[in-house]
């Protein structure tokens, strides 16, 4: 499971919480509305538990992002969950 980011809209930091039910490979990636990956927040093998990642509106190369709507997608071996978030400068 993955929760809606908080706060939403955000500036400049937001938190995303997700649960891992069993040992699994997961990924949590933020995309712009064109479908381009902006940043990978989590990736790899995770043990069961609750995790929280903090995102400070920075892309994979360390640059700030533009204001607007973004999509984040959580993928594990069983499903993919997508949510929207809004970044306001």
ABEGO torsion letter per residue (X at the ends): XBBBBOBOBBOABBBBBBBBABBBBBBBBBBBAAGBBABBABBEBBBBEBBBBBBAGBBAAGBBBBBEBBBBBBBBAABBBBBBBBBBX
